[in-house]
Amino acid sequence: MRLDKFLKVSRLIKRRTVANEACDAGRVMVNGKTAKASTEVHVGDILEIGFGTKSVKAEILTILETTKKDDAKDMIRYL
């Protein structure tokens, strides 16, 4: 699955366009490397997203094409 779509589906970022902009600005890293929006993500990858002065680090547990709000929290584990 594309990184920008995963960020939206997992509810780490609310909109896909915002996820695209974050990737273009270099604020999203996958396994320690700056990632583009088109980067393919897999189970076990470590995401790090910079939100201003804060940084969120999470591991991908499952990948689902669509999900409900309650199930989205099961897709990632915060580190």
PyMOL Python script that loads the backbone (N, CA, C, O; Angstrom):
from pymol import cmd

cmd.read_pdbstr("""\
ATOM      1  N   MET A   1       0.843  -1.178   0.000  1.00  0.00           N
ATOM      2  CA  MET A   1       0.000   0.000   0.000  1.00  0.00           C
ATOM      3  C   MET A   1       0.887   1.240   0.000  1.00  0.00           C
ATOM      4  O   MET A   1       1.955   1.250   0.614  1.00  0.00           O
ATOM      5  N   ARG A   2       0.439   2.279  -0.691  1.00  0.00           N
ATOM      6  CA  ARG A   2       1.182   3.540  -0.719  1.00  0.00           C
ATOM      7  C   ARG A   2       1.193   4.172   0.670  1.00  0.00           C
ATOM      8  O   ARG A   2       0.243   4.034   1.441  1.00  0.00           O
ATOM      9  N   LEU A   3       2.281   4.864   0.968  1.00  0.00           N
ATOM     10  CA  LEU A   3       2.450   5.498   2.275  1.00  0.00           C
ATOM     11  C   LEU A   3       1.357   6.517   2.555  1.00  0.00           C
ATOM     12  O   LEU A   3       0.787   6.522   3.646  1.00  0.00           O
ATOM     13  N   ASP A   4       1.053   7.385   1.586  1.00  0.00           N
ATOM     14  CA  ASP A   4       0.046   8.420   1.839  1.00  0.00           C
ATOM     15  C   ASP A   4      -1.331   7.816   2.119  1.00  0.00           C
ATOM     16  O   ASP A   4      -2.069   8.323   2.963  1.00  0.00           O
ATOM     17  N   LYS A   5      -1.675   6.753   1.427  1.00  0.00           N
ATOM     18  CA  LYS A   5      -2.963   6.095   1.674  1.00  0.00           C
ATOM     19  C   LYS A   5      -2.975   5.423   3.041  1.00  0.00           C
ATOM     20  O   LYS A   5      -3.984   5.474   3.743  1.00  0.00           O
ATOM     21  N   PHE A   6      -1.866   4.792   3.429  1.00  0.00           N
ATOM     22  CA  PHE A   6      -1.799   4.148   4.740  1.00  0.00           C
ATOM     23  C   PHE A   6      -1.964   5.173   5.859  1.00  0.00           C
ATOM     24  O   PHE A   6      -2.678   4.924   6.830  1.00  0.00           O
ATOM     25  N   LEU A   7      -1.308   6.320   5.727  1.00  0.00           N
ATOM     26  CA  LEU A   7      -1.418   7.352   6.763  1.00  0.00           C
ATOM     27  C   LEU A   7      -2.861   7.809   6.931  1.00  0.00           C
ATOM     28  O   LEU A   7      -3.299   8.088   8.047  1.00  0.00           O
ATOM     29  N   LYS A   8      -3.601   7.887   5.828  1.00  0.00           N
ATOM     30  CA  LYS A   8      -5.003   8.290   5.898  1.00  0.00           C
ATOM     31  C   LYS A   8      -5.862   7.182   6.496  1.00  0.00           C
ATOM     32  O   LYS A   8      -6.652   7.432   7.406  1.00  0.00           O
ATOM     33  N   VAL A   9      -5.711   5.945   5.987  1.00  0.00           N
ATOM     34  CA  VAL A   9      -6.547   4.830   6.452  1.00  0.00           C
ATOM     35  C   VAL A   9      -6.306   4.539   7.928  1.00  0.00           C
ATOM     36  O   VAL A   9      -7.244   4.222   8.658  1.00  0.00           O
ATOM     37  N   SER A  10      -5.053   4.644   8.373  1.00  0.00           N
ATOM     38  CA  SER A  10      -4.744   4.361   9.784  1.00  0.00           C
ATOM     39  C   SER A  10      -5.070   5.535  10.692  1.00  0.00           C
ATOM     40  O   SER A  10      -4.944   5.429  11.912  1.00  0.00           O
ATOM     41  N   ARG A  11      -5.485   6.647  10.114  1.00  0.00           N
ATOM     42  CA  ARG A  11      -5.880   7.852  10.831  1.00  0.00           C
ATOM     43  C   ARG A  11      -4.724   8.544  11.552  1.00  0.00           C
ATOM     44  O   ARG A  11      -4.944   9.294  12.503  1.00  0.00           O
ATOM     45  N   LEU A  12      -3.485   8.292  11.097  1.00  0.00           N
ATOM     46  CA  LEU A  12      -2.350   9.055  11.619  1.00  0.00           C
ATOM     47  C   LEU A  12      -2.412  10.487  11.093  1.00  0.00           C
ATOM     48  O   LEU A  12      -2.059  11.431  11.800  1.00  0.00           O
ATOM     49  N   ILE A  13      -2.863  10.642   9.852  1.00  0.00           N
ATOM     50  CA  ILE A  13      -3.101  11.952   9.244  1.00  0.00           C
ATOM     51  C   ILE A  13      -4.505  11.890   8.643  1.00  0.00           C
ATOM     52  O   ILE A  13      -4.868  10.904   8.001  1.00  0.00           O
ATOM     53  N   LYS A  14      -5.295  12.951   8.855  1.00  0.00           N
ATOM     54  CA  LYS A  14      -6.716  12.892   8.505  1.00  0.00           C
ATOM     55  C   LYS A  14      -7.008  12.840   7.014  1.00  0.00           C
ATOM     56  O   LYS A  14      -7.922  12.128   6.597  1.00  0.00           O
ATOM     57  N   ARG A  15      -6.259  13.573   6.198  1.00  0.00           N
ATOM     58  CA  ARG A  15      -6.555  13.622   4.762  1.00  0.00           C
ATOM     59  C   ARG A  15      -5.345  13.179   3.955  1.00  0.00           C
ATOM     60  O   ARG A  15      -4.200  13.394   4.355  1.00  0.00           O
ATOM     61  N   ARG A  16      -5.615  12.556   2.815  1.00  0.00           N
ATOM     62  CA  ARG A  16      -4.536  12.046   1.971  1.00  0.00           C
ATOM     63  C   ARG A  16      -3.712  13.186   1.379  1.00  0.00           C
ATOM     64  O   ARG A  16      -2.503  13.040   1.203  1.00  0.00           O
ATOM     65  N   THR A  17      -4.346  14.322   1.068  1.00  0.00           N
ATOM     66  CA  THR A  17      -3.590  15.449   0.522  1.00  0.00           C
ATOM     67  C   THR A  17      -2.619  15.999   1.557  1.00  0.00           C
ATOM     68  O   THR A  17      -1.509  16.405   1.216  1.00  0.00           O
ATOM     69  N   VAL A  18      -3.032  16.012   2.813  1.00  0.00           N
ATOM     70  CA  VAL A  18      -2.141  16.466   3.886  1.00  0.00           C
ATOM     71  C   VAL A  18      -0.993  15.470   4.059  1.00  0.00           C
ATOM     72  O   VAL A  18       0.144  15.871   4.311  1.00  0.00           O
ATOM     73  N   ALA A  19      -1.285  14.184   3.927  1.00  0.00           N
ATOM     74  CA  ALA A  19      -0.242  13.152   4.007  1.00  0.00           C
ATOM     75  C   ALA A  19       0.761  13.333   2.866  1.00  0.00           C
ATOM     76  O   ALA A  19       1.967  13.192   3.070  1.00  0.00           O
ATOM     77  N   ASN A  20       0.258  13.646   1.659  1.00  0.00           N
ATOM     78  CA  ASN A  20       1.128  13.910   0.517  1.00  0.00           C
ATOM     79  C   ASN A  20       2.053  15.087   0.790  1.00  0.00           C
ATOM     80  O   ASN A  20       3.251  15.022   0.513  1.00  0.00           O
ATOM     81  N   GLU A  21       1.493  16.162   1.333  1.00  0.00           N
ATOM     82  CA  GLU A  21       2.285  17.363   1.622  1.00  0.00           C
ATOM     83  C   GLU A  21       3.353  17.081   2.684  1.00  0.00           C
ATOM     84  O   GLU A  21       4.477  17.573   2.585  1.00  0.00           O
ATOM     85  N   ALA A  22       2.997  16.289   3.697  1.00  0.00           N
ATOM     86  CA  ALA A  22       3.960  15.943   4.735  1.00  0.00           C
ATOM     87  C   ALA A  22       5.121  15.134   4.151  1.00  0.00           C
ATOM     88  O   ALA A  22       6.276  15.345   4.520  1.00  0.00           O
ATOM     89  N   CYS A  23       4.815  14.219   3.250  1.00  0.00           N
ATOM     90  CA  CYS A  23       5.860  13.416   2.601  1.00  0.00           C
ATOM     91  C   CYS A  23       6.742  14.292   1.722  1.00  0.00           C
ATOM     92  O   CYS A  23       7.964  14.146   1.729  1.00  0.00           O
ATOM     93  N   ASP A  24       6.131  15.201   0.966  1.00  0.00           N
ATOM     94  CA  ASP A  24       6.895  16.087   0.088  1.00  0.00           C
ATOM     95  C   ASP A  24       7.817  17.007   0.878  1.00  0.00           C
ATOM     96  O   ASP A  24       8.891  17.376   0.403  1.00  0.00           O
ATOM     97  N   ALA A  25       7.394  17.377   2.089  1.00  0.00           N
ATOM     98  CA  ALA A  25       8.198  18.265   2.929  1.00  0.00           C
ATOM     99  C   ALA A  25       9.302  17.509   3.673  1.00  0.00           C
ATOM    100  O   ALA A  25      10.119  18.126   4.355  1.00  0.00           O
ATOM    101  N   GLY A  26       9.332  16.174   3.548  1.00  0.00           N
ATOM    102  CA  GLY A  26      10.371  15.384   4.198  1.00  0.00           C
ATOM    103  C   GLY A  26      10.127  15.145   5.673  1.00  0.00           C
ATOM    104  O   GLY A  26      11.075  14.895   6.417  1.00  0.00           O
ATOM    105  N   ARG A  27       8.874  15.216   6.118  1.00  0.00           N
ATOM    106  CA  ARG A  27       8.559  15.025   7.536  1.00  0.00           C
ATOM    107  C   ARG A  27       8.193  13.594   7.879  1.00  0.00           C
ATOM    108  O   ARG A  27       7.938  13.286   9.043  1.00  0.00           O
ATOM    109  N   VAL A  28       8.161  12.707   6.877  1.00  0.00           N
ATOM    110  CA  VAL A  28       7.787  11.305   7.115  1.00  0.00           C
ATOM    111  C   VAL A  28       8.977  10.412   6.779  1.00  0.00           C
ATOM    112  O   VAL A  28       9.574  10.524   5.708  1.00  0.00           O
ATOM    113  N   MET A  29       9.309   9.524   7.715  1.00  0.00           N
ATOM    114  CA  MET A  29      10.413   8.586   7.505  1.00  0.00           C
ATOM    115  C   MET A  29       9.894   7.161   7.665  1.00  0.00           C
ATOM    116  O   MET A  29       9.073   6.881   8.538  1.00  0.00           O
ATOM    117  N   VAL A  30      10.380   6.270   6.814  1.00  0.00           N
ATOM    118  CA  VAL A  30      10.056   4.847   6.904  1.00  0.00           C
ATOM    119  C   VAL A  30      11.360   4.106   7.120  1.00  0.00           C
ATOM    120  O   VAL A  30      12.267   4.174   6.290  1.00  0.00           O
ATOM    121  N   ASN A  31      11.452   3.403   8.229  1.00  0.00           N
ATOM    122  CA  ASN A  31      12.663   2.650   8.596  1.00  0.00           C
ATOM    123  C   ASN A  31      13.909   3.530   8.574  1.00  0.00           C
ATOM    124  O   ASN A  31      14.972   3.094   8.130  1.00  0.00           O
ATOM    125  N   GLY A  32      13.781   4.769   9.052  1.00  0.00           N
ATOM    126  CA  GLY A  32      14.924   5.658   9.173  1.00  0.00           C
ATOM    127  C   GLY A  32      15.304   6.424   7.923  1.00  0.00           C
ATOM    128  O   GLY A  32      16.289   7.162   7.936  1.00  0.00           O
ATOM    129  N   LYS A  33      14.547   6.268   6.834  1.00  0.00           N
ATOM    130  CA  LYS A  33      14.850   6.975   5.585  1.00  0.00           C
ATOM    131  C   LYS A  33      13.678   7.869   5.208  1.00  0.00           C
ATOM    132  O   LYS A  33      12.520   7.474   5.350  1.00  0.00           O
ATOM    133  N   THR A  34      13.973   9.064   4.729  1.00  0.00           N
ATOM    134  CA  THR A  34      12.921   9.959   4.271  1.00  0.00           C
ATOM    135  C   THR A  34      12.166   9.298   3.128  1.00  0.00           C
ATOM    136  O   THR A  34      12.775   8.752   2.208  1.00  0.00           O
ATOM    137  N   ALA A  35      10.826   9.348   3.186  1.00  0.00           N
ATOM    138  CA  ALA A  35      10.014   8.615   2.223  1.00  0.00           C
ATOM    139  C   ALA A  35       9.129   9.537   1.398  1.00  0.00           C
ATOM    140  O   ALA A  35       8.667  10.573   1.875  1.00  0.00           O
ATOM    141  N   LYS A  36       8.901   9.138   0.147  1.00  0.00           N
ATOM    142  CA  LYS A  36       7.947   9.832  -0.715  1.00  0.00           C
ATOM    143  C   LYS A  36       6.552   9.257  -0.457  1.00  0.00           C
ATOM    144  O   LYS A  36       6.405   8.203   0.161  1.00  0.00           O
ATOM    145  N   ALA A  37       5.542   9.963  -0.939  1.00  0.00           N
ATOM    146  CA  ALA A  37       4.163   9.512  -0.755  1.00  0.00           C
ATOM    147  C   ALA A  37       3.907   8.180  -1.454  1.00  0.00           C
ATOM    148  O   ALA A  37       3.045   7.410  -1.029  1.00  0.00           O
ATOM    149  N   SER A  38       4.649   7.908  -2.519  1.00  0.00           N
ATOM    150  CA  SER A  38       4.423   6.686  -3.294  1.00  0.00           C
ATOM    151  C   SER A  38       5.171   5.466  -2.748  1.00  0.00           C
ATOM    152  O   SER A  38       5.063   4.378  -3.314  1.00  0.00           O
ATOM    153  N   THR A  39       5.917   5.628  -1.675  1.00  0.00           N
ATOM    154  CA  THR A  39       6.670   4.525  -1.087  1.00  0.00           C
ATOM    155  C   THR A  39       5.718   3.421  -0.628  1.00  0.00           C
ATOM    156  O   THR A  39       4.714   3.695   0.030  1.00  0.00           O
ATOM    157  N   GLU A  40       6.033   2.192  -0.972  1.00  0.00           N
ATOM    158  CA  GLU A  40       5.223   1.057  -0.527  1.00  0.00           C
ATOM    159  C   GLU A  40       5.584   0.722   0.923  1.00  0.00           C
ATOM    160  O   GLU A  40       6.761   0.607   1.263  1.00  0.00           O
ATOM    161  N   VAL A  41       4.568   0.565   1.772  1.00  0.00           N
ATOM    162  CA  VAL A  41       4.804   0.184   3.165  1.00  0.00           C
ATOM    163  C   VAL A  41       4.342  -1.247   3.377  1.00  0.00           C
ATOM    164  O   VAL A  41       3.445  -1.733   2.689  1.00  0.00           O
ATOM    165  N   HIS A  42       4.967  -1.916   4.340  1.00  0.00           N
ATOM    166  CA  HIS A  42       4.695  -3.314   4.622  1.00  0.00           C
ATOM    167  C   HIS A  42       4.567  -3.503   6.126  1.00  0.00           C
ATOM    168  O   HIS A  42       4.986  -2.647   6.906  1.00  0.00           O
ATOM    169  N   VAL A  43       3.989  -4.619   6.526  1.00  0.00           N
ATOM    170  CA  VAL A  43       3.865  -4.948   7.942  1.00  0.00           C
ATOM    171  C   VAL A  43       5.260  -5.024   8.546  1.00  0.00           C
ATOM    172  O   VAL A  43       6.157  -5.642   7.973  1.00  0.00           O
ATOM    173  N   GLY A  44       5.442  -4.398   9.699  1.00  0.00           N
ATOM    174  CA  GLY A  44       6.730  -4.400  10.382  1.00  0.00           C
ATOM    175  C   GLY A  44       7.541  -3.142  10.154  1.00  0.00           C
ATOM    176  O   GLY A  44       8.523  -2.914  10.861  1.00  0.00           O
ATOM    177  N   ASP A  45       7.163  -2.315   9.187  1.00  0.00           N
ATOM    178  CA  ASP A  45       7.881  -1.057   8.940  1.00  0.00           C
ATOM    179  C   ASP A  45       7.668  -0.095  10.106  1.00  0.00           C
ATOM    180  O   ASP A  45       6.617  -0.096  10.746  1.00  0.00           O
ATOM    181  N   ILE A  46       8.683   0.721  10.368  1.00  0.00           N
ATOM    182  CA  ILE A  46       8.620   1.738  11.425  1.00  0.00           C
ATOM    183  C   ILE A  46       8.435   3.099  10.765  1.00  0.00           C
ATOM    184  O   ILE A  46       9.245   3.508   9.933  1.00  0.00           O
ATOM    185  N   LEU A  47       7.363   3.798  11.141  1.00  0.00           N
ATOM    186  CA  LEU A  47       7.085   5.135  10.616  1.00  0.00           C
ATOM    187  C   LEU A  47       7.460   6.177  11.654  1.00  0.00           C
ATOM    188  O   LEU A  47       7.249   5.976  12.850  1.00  0.00           O
ATOM    189  N   GLU A  48       8.013   7.284  11.197  1.00  0.00           N
ATOM    190  CA  GLU A  48       8.286   8.414  12.085  1.00  0.00           C
ATOM    191  C   GLU A  48       7.783   9.665  11.373  1.00  0.00           C
ATOM    192  O   GLU A  48       8.218   9.982  10.266  1.00  0.00           O
ATOM    193  N   ILE A  49       6.857  10.374  12.027  1.00  0.00           N
ATOM    194  CA  ILE A  49       6.225  11.546  11.429  1.00  0.00           C
ATOM    195  C   ILE A  49       6.493  12.748  12.311  1.00  0.00           C
ATOM    196  O   ILE A  49       6.257  12.706  13.519  1.00  0.00           O
ATOM    197  N   GLY A  50       6.986  13.820  11.709  1.00  0.00           N
ATOM    198  CA  GLY A  50       7.246  15.049  12.438  1.00  0.00           C
ATOM    199  C   GLY A  50       6.053  15.985  12.365  1.00  0.00           C
ATOM    200  O   GLY A  50       5.647  16.395  11.277  1.00  0.00           O
ATOM    201  N   PHE A  51       5.489  16.325  13.519  1.00  0.00           N
ATOM    202  CA  PHE A  51       4.390  17.284  13.631  1.00  0.00           C
ATOM    203  C   PHE A  51       4.910  18.492  14.387  1.00  0.00           C
ATOM    204  O   PHE A  51       4.848  18.522  15.616  1.00  0.00           O
ATOM    205  N   GLY A  52       5.421  19.487  13.679  1.00  0.00           N
ATOM    206  CA  GLY A  52       5.962  20.673  14.348  1.00  0.00           C
ATOM    207  C   GLY A  52       7.160  20.300  15.202  1.00  0.00           C
ATOM    208  O   GLY A  52       8.175  19.841  14.680  1.00  0.00           O
ATOM    209  N   THR A  53       7.052  20.494  16.513  1.00  0.00           N
ATOM    210  CA  THR A  53       8.161  20.152  17.407  1.00  0.00           C
ATOM    211  C   THR A  53       8.052  18.723  17.929  1.00  0.00           C
ATOM    212  O   THR A  53       9.005  18.208  18.513  1.00  0.00           O
ATOM    213  N   LYS A  54       6.899  18.070  17.726  1.00  0.00           N
ATOM    214  CA  LYS A  54       6.707  16.701  18.193  1.00  0.00           C
ATOM    215  C   LYS A  54       7.015  15.707  17.085  1.00  0.00           C
ATOM    216  O   LYS A  54       6.997  16.040  15.900  1.00  0.00           O
ATOM    217  N   SER A  55       7.293  14.494  17.495  1.00  0.00           N
ATOM    218  CA  SER A  55       7.533  13.419  16.548  1.00  0.00           C
ATOM    219  C   SER A  55       6.768  12.188  17.014  1.00  0.00           C
ATOM    220  O   SER A  55       6.790  11.850  18.197  1.00  0.00           O
ATOM    221  N   VAL A  56       6.095  11.520  16.088  1.00  0.00           N
ATOM    222  CA  VAL A  56       5.339  10.314  16.398  1.00  0.00           C
ATOM    223  C   VAL A  56       6.023   9.141  15.723  1.00  0.00           C
ATOM    224  O   VAL A  56       6.335   9.192  14.533  1.00  0.00           O
ATOM    225  N   LYS A  57       6.255   8.080  16.491  1.00  0.00           N
ATOM    226  CA  LYS A  57       6.904   6.888  15.968  1.00  0.00           C
ATOM    227  C   LYS A  57       5.951   5.718  16.151  1.00  0.00           C
ATOM    228  O   LYS A  57       5.432   5.509  17.247  1.00  0.00           O
ATOM    229  N   ALA A  58       5.713   4.946  15.079  1.00  0.00           N
ATOM    230  CA  ALA A  58       4.769   3.841  15.142  1.00  0.00           C
ATOM    231  C   ALA A  58       5.231   2.689  14.259  1.00  0.00           C
ATOM    232  O   ALA A  58       5.934   2.886  13.268  1.00  0.00           O
ATOM    233  N   GLU A  59       4.818   1.478  14.643  1.00  0.00           N
ATOM    234  CA  GLU A  59       5.109   0.284  13.859  1.00  0.00           C
ATOM    235  C   GLU A  59       3.824  -0.176  13.188  1.00  0.00           C
ATOM    236  O   GLU A  59       2.757  -0.141  13.802  1.00  0.00           O
ATOM    237  N   ILE A  60       3.915  -0.607  11.936  1.00  0.00           N
ATOM    238  CA  ILE A  60       2.752  -1.086  11.198  1.00  0.00           C
ATOM    239  C   ILE A  60       2.489  -2.539  11.596  1.00  0.00           C
ATOM    240  O   ILE A  60       3.361  -3.398  11.461  1.00  0.00           O
ATOM    241  N   LEU A  61       1.269  -2.801  12.093  1.00  0.00           N
ATOM    242  CA  LEU A  61       0.904  -4.158  12.498  1.00  0.00           C
ATOM    243  C   LEU A  61       0.092  -4.873  11.425  1.00  0.00           C
ATOM    244  O   LEU A  61       0.316  -6.056  11.165  1.00  0.00           O
ATOM    245  N   THR A  62      -0.841  -4.173  10.805  1.00  0.00           N
ATOM    246  CA  THR A  62      -1.636  -4.738   9.717  1.00  0.00           C
ATOM    247  C   THR A  62      -1.875  -3.660   8.668  1.00  0.00           C
ATOM    248  O   THR A  62      -1.762  -2.466   8.944  1.00  0.00           O
ATOM    249  N   ILE A  63      -2.206  -4.102   7.466  1.00  0.00           N
ATOM    250  CA  ILE A  63      -2.539  -3.175   6.388  1.00  0.00           C
ATOM    251  C   ILE A  63      -3.918  -3.551   5.866  1.00  0.00           C
ATOM    252  O   ILE A  63      -4.133  -4.669   5.397  1.00  0.00           O
ATOM    253  N   LEU A  64      -4.843  -2.611   5.951  1.00  0.00           N
ATOM    254  CA  LEU A  64      -6.204  -2.802   5.473  1.00  0.00           C
ATOM    255  C   LEU A  64      -6.526  -1.724   4.447  1.00  0.00           C
ATOM    256  O   LEU A  64      -6.107  -0.577   4.603  1.00  0.00           O
ATOM    257  N   GLU A  65      -7.269  -2.080   3.396  1.00  0.00           N
ATOM    258  CA  GLU A  65      -7.625  -1.111   2.357  1.00  0.00           C
ATOM    259  C   GLU A  65      -8.580  -0.052   2.888  1.00  0.00           C
ATOM    260  O   GLU A  65      -8.428   1.134   2.595  1.00  0.00           O
ATOM    261  N   THR A  66      -9.561  -0.482   3.666  1.00  0.00           N
ATOM    262  CA  THR A  66     -10.492   0.445   4.307  1.00  0.00           C
ATOM    263  C   THR A  66     -10.709  -0.031   5.731  1.00  0.00           C
ATOM    264  O   THR A  66     -10.531  -1.211   6.037  1.00  0.00           O
ATOM    265  N   THR A  67     -11.091   0.889   6.595  1.00  0.00           N
ATOM    266  CA  THR A  67     -11.298   0.515   7.980  1.00  0.00           C
ATOM    267  C   THR A  67     -12.242   1.486   8.651  1.00  0.00           C
ATOM    268  O   THR A  67     -12.397   2.627   8.213  1.00  0.00           O
ATOM    269  N   LYS A  68     -12.867   1.029   9.709  1.00  0.00           N
ATOM    270  CA  LYS A  68     -13.700   1.900  10.523  1.00  0.00           C
ATOM    271  C   LYS A  68     -12.820   2.554  11.570  1.00  0.00           C
ATOM    272  O   LYS A  68     -11.704   2.104  11.829  1.00  0.00           O
ATOM    273  N   LYS A  69     -13.321   3.601  12.159  1.00  0.00           N
ATOM    274  CA  LYS A  69     -12.539   4.372  13.125  1.00  0.00           C
ATOM    275  C   LYS A  69     -12.040   3.505  14.289  1.00  0.00           C
ATOM    276  O   LYS A  69     -10.897   3.647  14.724  1.00  0.00           O
ATOM    277  N   ASP A  70     -12.889   2.617  14.786  1.00  0.00           N
ATOM    278  CA  ASP A  70     -12.506   1.777  15.924  1.00  0.00           C
ATOM    279  C   ASP A  70     -11.415   0.776  15.561  1.00  0.00           C
ATOM    280  O   ASP A  70     -10.590   0.427  16.405  1.00  0.00           O
ATOM    281  N   ASP A  71     -11.405   0.312  14.314  1.00  0.00           N
ATOM    282  CA  ASP A  71     -10.419  -0.683  13.889  1.00  0.00           C
ATOM    283  C   ASP A  71      -9.090  -0.058  13.468  1.00  0.00           C
ATOM    284  O   ASP A  71      -8.082  -0.758  13.374  1.00  0.00           O
ATOM    285  N   ALA A  72      -9.079   1.257  13.214  1.00  0.00           N
ATOM    286  CA  ALA A  72      -7.868   1.921  12.727  1.00  0.00           C
ATOM    287  C   ALA A  72      -6.755   1.867  13.767  1.00  0.00           C
ATOM    288  O   ALA A  72      -5.582   1.781  13.404  1.00  0.00           O
ATOM    289  N   LYS A  73      -7.097   1.915  15.048  1.00  0.00           N
ATOM    290  CA  LYS A  73      -6.056   1.904  16.087  1.00  0.00           C
ATOM    291  C   LYS A  73      -5.322   0.568  16.159  1.00  0.00           C
ATOM    292  O   LYS A  73      -4.222   0.498  16.707  1.00  0.00           O
ATOM    293  N   ASP A  74      -5.917  -0.492  15.614  1.00  0.00           N
ATOM    294  CA  ASP A  74      -5.284  -1.814  15.621  1.00  0.00           C
ATOM    295  C   ASP A  74      -4.266  -1.971  14.482  1.00  0.00           C
ATOM    296  O   ASP A  74      -3.551  -2.971  14.430  1.00  0.00           O
ATOM    297  N   MET A  75      -4.198  -0.997  13.576  1.00  0.00           N
ATOM    298  CA  MET A  75      -3.269  -1.085  12.449  1.00  0.00           C
ATOM    299  C   MET A  75      -1.847  -0.710  12.836  1.00  0.00           C
ATOM    300  O   MET A  75      -0.893  -1.115  12.171  1.00  0.00           O
ATOM    301  N   ILE A  76      -1.699   0.067  13.917  1.00  0.00           N
ATOM    302  CA  ILE A  76      -0.368   0.548  14.315  1.00  0.00           C
ATOM    303  C   ILE A  76      -0.155   0.334  15.793  1.00  0.00           C
ATOM    304  O   ILE A  76      -1.095   0.126  16.560  1.00  0.00           O
ATOM    305  N   ARG A  77       1.122   0.389  16.176  1.00  0.00           N
ATOM    306  CA  ARG A  77       1.506   0.355  17.590  1.00  0.00           C
ATOM    307  C   ARG A  77       2.488   1.485  17.808  1.00  0.00           C
ATOM    308  O   ARG A  77       3.530   1.547  17.156  1.00  0.00           O
ATOM    309  N   TYR A  78       2.151   2.388  18.733  1.00  0.00           N
ATOM    310  CA  TYR A  78       3.038   3.525  19.010  1.00  0.00           C
ATOM    311  C   TYR A  78       4.278   3.062  19.762  1.00  0.00           C
ATOM    312  O   TYR A  78       4.200   2.213  20.650  1.00  0.00           O
ATOM    313  N   LEU A  79       5.416   3.628  19.395  1.00  0.00           N
ATOM    314  CA  LEU A  79       6.688   3.267  20.038  1.00  0.00           C
ATOM    315  C   LEU A  79       7.163   4.396  20.911  1.00  0.00           C
ATOM    316  O   LEU A  79       8.216   4.290  21.540  1.00  0.00           O
TER     317      LEU A  79
END
""", "prot")
cmd.dss("prot")
cmd.show_as("cartoon", "prot")
cmd.util.cbc("prot")
cmd.orient("prot")
